[in-house]
Amino acid sequence: MLSSILAKTAINIIDVSAADSQGMEQHEYMDRARQYSTRLAMLSNNLAHWKKLPLLPSLTNQPHQVLASDPVPFADLQQVSRIAAYAFSALSQIRVDAKEELVVQFGIP
């Protein structure tokens, strides 16, 4: 799992400090610019997808009728409260056993 995290991180990191202007040739600049443009286009497409999502639907056009209707039975409220308490209890008992360090120091001088 750690190896896959490190591999994904290495793929997604753009090391700006390594862009030495004297050591790079023109074609290297063009390759990097093309790579960055491709990544930016992918990210902007993902953002455009989120912007296209529809708004939350309106549950009713006549809220006064909903408010004037009969209240929710007390037994139903108790059942929802009981289920929420069970869910909270189950979630509070989840524990993660750390087997090894997730973050390690690289040998960078």
N, C-alpha and C positions, 0 to 999 in steps of 0.2 A: 504494500500500500504506500509506504514511504517512497519507494522508487518511482511509482507512478506519479505521485505528487511532485517529486523533484523533476521528473521528465516534463510534466505539463508546465511547471514553472519555468524551466529552461527554454521551452518552446515559446512561451508568451512574453518573456522579458526582452525588452529592447535596451541594450546597454549603451546609453548615450555617452558615457565617459570613455568608451572604447572607440568612439568615432574620431580617430586622429586624422586631421585634415592633411598632414604631410604624407602619411602612410597609405592613404586610400587613392585609388585611381578612379578615373571618371566612370568607368563601367561599374565599379563597385558602388559608387554613389547612386547610379541609375538603378542598379539591382535593389539596393536598400530602399530607395524612394518608391519603387514599384511594389516591394513587399509591404511597406508601411501603408501605401495607398490601398492595397488589397485588404489589409487588416481593418483599416478605417472604414472601407466600404462595407465589410461584413458587419462591423459594429453598428454602423448607421442603419443598415437594413434591419438589424435586431431592434433598434430603437424605433424605427418606423413601424414595425410590427406592433409594438406596445401602444403607439399612438393611435393605431387603427382599431383597437379594441372598443367594442361598444360600451356606452355608459351603462351603469346599473339600471336594470329595468324598474319601472315604477310598479309597485305591487298593486296599486289601485288608483283609479282616477277620482274616486269618491271616498276620501278618508273619513268623512263624517259618518258614513254608514258602518265602517269598520269600528270606529270608536263607539258607536251606539249599539253595536251587537253585544251578545251575551259574553261575559268574561270567560276566560279559560278556566276549566274546572280545577279545583284545588288539587285533586289527585294527580292530574297531569303535571302541575307545577312541582309537586313532590317527586314525581318520577324523574323529571328533568333534573331536579336538584340532586337526587340520589345518583343518577348516571354521571353528572358532572363531578360529584365527590369521588366516585369510583375512578373516573378518568384522572382526576388530580392525584389521587393516591397512587395509581399505577405510574404516572409520570414522575412523581416524586421519588419513586423507588428505583428508577433507572440510574445505573452507575456505569462509569467507563473505567475499565482497568487499564492503566497505562502500562504497556509492555516494554516500550523503548521510547527514547527521546524523539519527538516529532520534529523539532527544530534543532539542527546541528550547525556548528560553525564551520564555514569553509576555510581552507588554508590560504586566505588572501592576505598578502603582506600589508 
